[in-house]
Structure formats: structure tokens, C-alpha cells
Amino acid sequence: MSIPEYAIQRWLFDEAQGRYDIDLAESGVQFQLLGDLELEPEWELDYSLDRGRPELRAAIAEMYGGPALSADRVAVTHGAQEGLYLLYRGLLRPGDHVVATSPGWQQAWEVPRHIGCDVTVLPWPPGTPFDSEGLLRAIGPRTRLIILNSPGNPSGCVLTEGEWDTVVAATAERGIAVVNDEEYLLDFAGSVVHRHPHGISVSGLSKVFGMPALRLGWLCAAPEVVEAVVNYKRYTTVSNSLVWERAAEAALRRRAEHVARYRRLVGPGLRILEGFARRHADRVRLVAPQGTPFAWVDTLARTTSRDLAERLLRQHRTLVMPAEVFGAERALRISFARPVDVLEEGLERLAKVLADAD
């Protein structure tokens, strides 16, 4: 059985490639440069280990904190997306039941379906509470995994403490695993691995650190889950780059500096986007983001958000993400953690497209 086309990646890497000079679509903060890394000429160009260098795994475990988390609960992956893919392949079997949320990352429902799982996609419209009652109705005797993303991409929403309590109460005693994509989590003391006995955390250096080119992610889980993930990785990418693993160790040692940079970009950028939404309240509605460098912006135009994004790309060489690629409609995901001049110019171009769409 073939897997459906990946709409998010097709938009970014096929339809939009080479057609923009302002990027308000990439979901992390403004990328950094090679000169921002601590690189050493004597580093070996050898293979790394299938699960990652012990020093890097120890540094990741230390970042999570807590006595229950040690390096044997960490596997290094090619970004968070590979971590999730390896988890689905290593954990799920045909006939298992999985619950995911939408709008979201297409991988969360298509890969389990491709494996042969029964998937329930639970709607979680941006700006609304998590449907705890819907989750309780969805869970059944074959439910194996709940897939969450808090803080969420593309919604910018988070689970409240009460909503987390509902998730844990509904799943923990039944042995149902809960994975949370935690790319935007700044304090890993709040990670799912500390909330849930079968919690699995996936994260990386792409979004908060602005280092997607390193393709450096990780998965934190029980040792038996890590072993299943590592075994599947041996069949795919074998190991990560030893050079970038060393660079990642250095980045994690300076984590406070990278988080401070993230905050410096997010704060002013959000204020600019909020001002844009107020000025164009007859055309857009901003869903206040909760801990993400992008926001979900509902569009009130008569045309589709896909059409708006295509016009913006074609006429003004500016890239945003239309809701349609996330399984929704009539909204744009706009990244605002950009240099002020870049963000302001991109939003000015968007304003012209919105005006023309009346």
C-alpha cells in the first residue's frame, strides 16, 4: 500500500522552492550560521554510535533532569521527525489503535495507517480547549499510542494541567503510551516523561536553537522503547553525524544562551504580528500562540487560505503555510521569530494580498 503524498513537504520543497525571498513559513526561529557553532579541526569523520554518543545522550538526559531519566533512555535521531517515525515503526503493529490530533503533522496519522493501524484523528481547532471527552470516547481495548504535540504545531496551543491530568488518568493504568512532540518546550521539567509512566518525549535542535541543518533530534523513553527505536534506526540511517553530535553537545552546554536568543526573537516578533492582526481585524483573526515562534491566523477572506498563500508566493515572493497542508482550512501559519525588518516586510506583502482578495 502506497503512503499518501506529504502535503507539508510538497508545499515547502516542491511547489515553493526557489520562489521566495522572505520565509515566514519555517517553524523555528531564524536559523543560525556555521560560524555560530563551536567546531574543532581535529574531530574525527568517523561513524557515531547507532543511539548517539554517550556524552550527548548524557547531556540530553541532564537537560530533562529528574532521577528517573538516564542516558539509557535517550536515542539520538535525524531530527524529531525521524524520532517519531522510528517510534511508530518500532512500537506499532497492524491492528493497533492510535489517537492523533488535527490540525497537525500529517506523519502522525499517515505513518500509523501505513503500518496497518486504526487511527482516530481527534479535532483540536486552534484557540479551543483540548477535547478531553473526545479522547475518552476514542480510547478502546486496542489503543496502543496517543500522539500529542504541546506546545502545538501548527496551532500554537498547549495542554493545560487539567487536560494533562485527563490524558494521564485515561491511559496510564491501561498501559497506553503517550508521545509528545516537545520541540518547543523550554523547560523539560514539564516533559511528558515526568508526567506519565509510559511517556515518550521527542525533541531536537531545529526549532528553539535555530539549527535545523544539523538534523539533530532525540527521543526519550523507557529503555525497551529506545531499544526498539535503535533497532529500526539500524535499518535506516544507522547513526547520526559524529561531527554534528559533537556540535550539539557544545550547543547544549550553552543552552541558556540559545534560549535567550529565542526569546529575543519571539518577543518583538509577536508584538509586530499582534499589531498587524489589530490593523487588519476585518481580514484576519490571530489565535494567541502559547510558547511557539509562529501563530495560527484565521483568514476571513472569501477565497481559500491555499489561494492566499499561492498569491503571496507568486506575486510577492513571500512564503507562509496554508492551513490545508495541516488538514484544516481558512488559516495561515505565520512564523514571527524573524529579524524585525524581514517580518515587517513580509506582513506588508501579506496585507496587499488580503486587500486584493476582498
C-alpha positions as CSV (number, residue, x, y, z in Angstrom):
1,M,0.0,0.0,0.0
2,S,1.4,3.4,-1.0
3,I,1.5,6.2,1.5
4,P,-0.3,9.5,0.7
5,E,1.7,12.4,-0.5
6,Y,3.2,14.5,2.3
7,A,1.4,17.8,1.7
8,I,3.5,19.9,4.1
9,Q,6.8,18.9,2.5
10,R,5.4,19.1,-1.0
11,W,4.4,22.7,-0.4
12,L,7.8,23.7,1.1
13,F,10.3,21.7,-1.0
14,D,8.5,21.3,-4.3
15,E,5.9,24.0,-5.0
16,A,7.5,26.9,-3.2
17,Q,11.2,26.0,-3.6
18,G,13.2,28.9,-5.2
19,R,10.2,31.2,-5.5
20,Y,10.5,33.3,-2.3
21,D,12.9,35.7,-0.7
22,I,11.0,36.1,2.6
23,D,10.3,33.0,4.7
24,L,7.6,33.2,7.2
25,A,6.8,29.5,7.0
26,E,9.8,27.7,8.6
27,S,8.5,26.7,12.0
28,G,11.6,27.5,14.1
29,V,13.4,30.8,15.0
30,Q,15.6,32.5,12.4
31,F,18.4,30.0,11.6
32,Q,21.9,30.4,12.8
33,L,25.2,30.3,10.9
34,L,28.0,27.8,10.8
35,G,30.2,30.4,12.5
36,D,27.9,30.2,15.5
37,L,28.9,26.7,16.2
38,E,31.9,25.5,18.2
39,L,33.8,23.3,15.7
40,E,37.3,21.8,16.1
41,P,39.5,20.7,13.2
42,E,40.7,17.5,15.0
43,W,37.2,16.0,15.2
44,E,37.1,12.6,13.5
45,L,35.0,12.0,10.4
46,D,34.1,8.5,11.7
47,Y,30.7,6.9,12.3
48,S,28.9,7.7,15.5
49,L,27.0,5.1,17.5
50,D,23.6,3.9,16.4
51,R,22.0,5.5,19.5
52,G,24.3,8.5,19.6
53,R,27.5,9.4,21.5
54,P,27.2,8.6,25.3
55,E,28.3,12.2,26.1
56,L,25.5,13.7,24.0
57,R,22.9,11.3,25.4
58,A,24.0,12.2,28.9
59,A,23.8,15.9,28.2
60,I,20.2,15.4,26.9
61,A,19.2,13.3,29.9
62,E,20.7,16.0,32.2
63,M,18.6,18.7,30.4
64,Y,15.4,16.7,31.3
65,G,16.5,16.3,34.9
66,G,14.9,14.1,37.4
67,P,16.3,10.9,39.0
68,A,14.4,8.6,36.7
69,L,16.0,9.8,33.4
70,S,19.4,8.5,32.5
71,A,21.3,8.2,29.2
72,D,20.0,4.7,28.5
73,R,16.6,6.3,28.0
74,V,17.8,8.5,25.1
75,A,18.3,7.8,21.4
76,V,19.7,10.4,19.0
77,T,17.9,10.8,15.7
78,H,17.9,12.7,12.5
79,G,15.6,15.5,13.8
80,A,12.4,15.0,15.8
81,Q,10.6,13.7,12.7
82,E,12.8,10.7,12.3
83,G,12.5,10.1,16.1
84,L,8.7,9.9,15.6
85,Y,8.9,7.8,12.5
86,L,11.2,5.3,14.2
87,L,8.9,5.2,17.2
88,Y,5.9,4.4,15.1
89,R,7.8,1.7,13.2
90,G,9.3,0.2,16.4
91,L,6.3,0.4,18.6
92,L,3.2,-0.2,16.5
93,R,1.8,-3.3,14.9
94,P,-1.1,-3.9,12.4
95,G,-4.4,-3.7,14.3
96,D,-3.2,-1.4,17.0
97,H,-5.3,1.7,17.6
98,V,-3.7,5.2,17.6
99,V,-5.2,8.6,18.5
100,A,-3.7,11.8,17.0
101,T,-4.9,15.4,16.8
102,S,-5.6,17.7,13.9
103,P,-4.7,20.2,12.5
104,G,-1.2,18.7,12.9
105,W,1.7,16.9,11.3
106,Q,0.4,14.5,8.6
107,Q,3.0,11.9,9.7
108,A,1.1,11.4,12.9
109,W,-1.8,9.7,11.2
110,E,-0.5,8.6,7.8
111,V,2.5,6.5,9.1
112,P,0.4,4.5,11.6
113,R,-2.2,3.9,8.9
114,H,0.5,2.7,6.6
115,I,1.6,0.3,9.2
116,G,-1.9,-1.1,9.4
117,C,-3.2,0.7,12.5
118,D,-6.7,2.0,13.1
119,V,-6.3,5.8,13.6
120,T,-8.7,8.2,15.3
121,V,-7.9,11.8,14.4
122,L,-9.3,14.0,17.1
123,P,-10.1,17.6,16.1
124,W,-8.4,20.2,18.2
125,P,-9.2,23.6,16.5
126,P,-6.7,26.3,17.4
127,G,-7.9,28.5,20.1
128,T,-10.2,25.9,21.6
129,P,-9.7,23.6,24.7
130,F,-8.4,20.1,24.1
131,D,-11.3,17.7,23.6
132,S,-10.8,15.5,26.7
133,E,-14.2,13.9,26.4
134,G,-13.5,13.0,22.8
135,L,-10.2,11.4,23.9
136,L,-12.0,9.3,26.5
137,R,-14.6,8.2,23.9
138,A,-11.9,7.3,21.4
139,I,-9.8,5.1,23.7
140,G,-10.6,1.4,23.4
141,P,-9.1,-2.1,24.1
142,R,-6.7,-1.9,21.2
143,T,-5.4,1.6,21.8
144,R,-1.6,1.5,21.9
145,L,-0.5,5.1,21.5
146,I,-1.7,8.7,21.9
147,I,0.2,11.2,19.8
148,L,0.3,14.7,21.2
149,N,2.1,18.0,20.4
150,S,2.2,20.5,23.2
151,P,3.2,23.3,22.5
152,G,1.5,22.5,19.3
153,N,2.5,22.9,15.6
154,P,0.7,24.5,13.8
155,S,-1.8,25.6,16.4
156,G,0.5,27.2,19.0
157,C,-1.8,25.7,21.6
158,V,-0.8,23.8,24.8
159,L,-2.5,21.3,27.1
160,T,-3.5,22.8,30.4
161,E,-2.6,21.0,33.7
162,G,-6.1,19.7,33.9
163,E,-6.1,18.4,30.4
164,W,-2.8,16.6,31.1
165,D,-4.4,15.1,34.2
166,T,-7.2,13.7,32.0
167,V,-4.8,12.2,29.5
168,V,-2.7,10.5,32.2
169,A,-5.8,9.2,34.0
170,A,-7.3,7.8,30.8
171,T,-4.1,6.0,29.7
172,A,-1.5,5.3,32.4
173,E,-3.2,2.3,34.2
174,R,-4.1,0.8,30.8
175,G,-0.5,0.7,29.7
176,I,-1.2,3.1,26.8
177,A,1.9,5.0,25.7
178,V,1.7,8.8,25.2
179,V,4.2,10.5,22.9
180,N,4.5,14.3,23.0
181,D,6.4,16.2,20.3
182,E,8.3,18.7,22.6
183,E,10.3,20.7,20.0
184,Y,9.0,24.0,21.5
185,L,9.2,23.0,25.2
186,L,11.7,25.3,27.0
187,D,11.5,23.7,30.5
188,F,11.8,19.9,30.3
189,A,10.8,19.6,33.9
190,G,7.3,19.7,32.4
191,S,8.0,16.9,29.9
192,V,5.6,14.0,29.3
193,V,8.3,11.7,30.6
194,H,7.8,13.2,34.1
195,R,4.0,13.2,33.8
196,H,3.3,9.7,32.5
197,P,4.8,6.3,33.3
198,H,4.7,5.4,29.6
199,G,5.6,8.9,28.4
200,I,7.8,9.4,25.4
201,S,9.3,12.7,24.5
202,V,10.7,13.7,21.1
203,S,12.6,17.0,20.5
204,G,15.6,18.5,18.8
205,L,17.8,21.5,18.0
206,S,15.8,22.7,15.0
207,K,13.1,25.0,16.4
208,V,14.4,26.7,19.6
209,F,18.1,26.6,18.7
210,G,17.6,27.6,15.0
211,M,19.8,24.7,13.8
212,P,17.7,22.5,11.5
213,A,20.7,21.9,9.2
214,L,22.3,19.7,11.9
215,R,19.3,17.3,11.7
216,L,19.9,16.6,15.3
217,G,16.9,15.3,17.4
218,W,16.3,12.8,20.1
219,L,13.8,10.5,21.7
220,C,13.4,9.9,25.5
221,A,11.5,6.9,26.6
222,A,11.7,3.7,28.6
223,P,14.8,1.6,27.8
224,E,12.8,-1.1,25.9
225,V,11.2,1.6,23.7
226,V,14.7,3.1,23.0
227,E,16.0,-0.4,22.0
228,A,13.1,-0.8,19.5
229,V,13.8,2.6,18.0
230,V,17.5,2.0,17.8
231,N,17.0,-1.4,16.1
232,Y,14.8,0.2,13.4
233,K,17.4,3.0,13.0
234,R,20.0,0.4,12.1
235,Y,17.8,-0.5,9.1
236,T,17.6,3.1,8.0
237,T,20.1,5.9,8.8
238,V,22.4,3.7,11.0
239,S,23.7,6.7,13.0
240,N,23.8,10.5,13.1
241,S,26.8,12.6,12.0
242,L,29.6,12.4,14.6
243,V,30.6,15.9,13.8
244,W,27.1,17.3,14.4
245,E,26.7,15.3,17.6
246,R,29.8,17.0,18.9
247,A,28.5,20.4,17.9
248,A,25.2,19.5,19.6
249,E,27.0,18.8,22.8
250,A,28.6,22.2,22.7
251,A,25.2,23.8,21.9
252,L,23.5,22.1,24.9
253,R,26.3,23.4,27.1
254,R,25.3,26.9,26.0
255,R,21.6,26.2,26.1
256,A,20.7,29.2,28.2
257,E,22.2,31.5,25.6
258,H,20.2,29.8,22.8
259,V,17.0,30.1,24.8
260,A,17.7,33.8,25.4
261,R,18.2,34.3,21.7
262,Y,15.0,32.5,21.0
263,R,13.1,34.8,23.5
264,R,14.7,37.9,21.9
265,L,13.3,37.0,18.5
266,V,9.9,35.7,19.8
267,G,9.0,38.7,21.9
268,P,9.3,41.6,19.4
269,G,8.1,39.4,16.6
270,L,4.9,38.5,18.4
271,R,4.2,42.2,19.2
272,I,4.6,43.0,15.5
273,L,2.2,40.2,14.5
274,E,-0.3,41.3,17.1
275,G,-0.2,44.8,15.7
276,F,-0.7,43.5,12.2
277,A,-3.8,41.5,13.3
278,R,-5.3,44.5,15.0
279,R,-4.9,46.7,11.9
280,H,-6.4,44.0,9.7
281,A,-9.1,42.7,12.1
282,D,-11.6,42.7,9.3
283,R,-9.5,40.2,7.4
284,V,-7.7,38.0,9.9
285,R,-8.1,36.7,13.5
286,L,-4.9,35.9,15.5
287,V,-5.0,32.8,17.7
288,A,-2.7,33.8,20.5
289,P,0.3,31.4,20.5
290,Q,1.4,29.8,23.7
291,G,5.1,29.2,23.6
292,T,5.7,28.8,19.8
293,P,7.6,31.1,17.4
294,F,4.6,31.0,15.0
295,A,0.9,31.7,15.2
296,W,-2.3,30.4,13.7
297,V,-4.1,33.2,11.9
298,D,-7.6,32.6,10.7
299,T,-8.4,34.2,7.4
300,L,-11.8,35.9,6.8
301,A,-11.3,36.3,3.0
302,R,-13.8,34.7,0.6
303,T,-11.1,32.7,-1.0
304,T,-9.2,29.8,0.5
305,S,-6.1,30.1,2.6
306,R,-4.3,28.0,0.0
307,D,-5.2,30.5,-2.7
308,L,-3.9,33.4,-0.4
309,A,-0.6,31.6,0.2
310,E,-0.2,30.9,-3.5
311,R,-0.9,34.5,-4.4
312,L,1.6,35.7,-1.8
313,L,4.2,33.4,-3.2
314,R,3.6,34.2,-6.8
315,Q,3.1,37.9,-6.6
316,H,5.3,38.9,-3.6
317,R,7.9,36.1,-3.2
318,T,6.8,35.5,0.4
319,L,6.2,32.1,1.9
320,V,3.7,31.2,4.6
321,M,2.0,27.9,5.4
322,P,-1.7,27.4,4.3
323,A,-4.0,25.5,6.7
324,E,-4.8,23.0,4.0
325,V,-1.4,21.3,4.4
326,F,-2.2,20.6,8.1
327,G,-5.6,19.1,7.4
328,A,-7.6,22.3,8.0
329,E,-8.7,25.3,6.1
330,R,-9.1,29.1,6.1
331,A,-6.0,29.9,8.1
332,L,-2.3,30.6,7.7
333,R,0.6,29.6,10.0
334,I,2.9,32.6,10.2
335,S,6.3,32.4,11.7
336,F,7.2,35.6,13.6
337,A,10.6,34.9,15.2
338,R,12.4,36.7,12.5
339,P,14.5,39.9,12.2
340,V,12.1,42.8,12.6
341,D,12.7,44.2,9.1
342,V,12.1,40.8,7.5
343,L,8.9,40.2,9.4
344,E,7.5,43.7,8.8
345,E,8.2,43.5,5.0
346,G,6.6,40.0,4.8
347,L,3.5,41.2,6.7
348,E,3.2,44.3,4.5
349,R,3.2,42.0,1.4
350,L,0.6,39.8,3.0
351,A,-1.6,42.8,3.7
352,K,-1.6,43.6,0.0
353,V,-2.8,40.1,-0.9
354,L,-5.5,40.3,1.7
355,A,-6.7,43.6,0.3
356,D,-6.7,42.2,-3.2
357,A,-8.7,39.2,-2.1
358,D,-11.8,41.3,-1.0
